[in-house]
Amino acid sequence: MFYVLEGTLAVTVGDETVDPPAGASVCVPPGTPHTFSNHPPECGGVFSRAVHNVGLG
């Protein structure tokens, strides 16, 4: 999960690229290739949180 804190980022998830604005989030399914970059000259800020499902038992 990526949360865009400021600026605008290009987030690629699999074969799709989106440009979420500040305040938006992007969910990345487990095992999916992904990357992000900022749009110069504006700096972008992002918070990334990895959530893993762990089987119990």
Secondary structure, 3 states (H helix, E strand, C coil): CEEEEECCEEEEECCEEECCCCCCEECCCCCCCEEEEECCCCCCEEEECCCCCCCCC
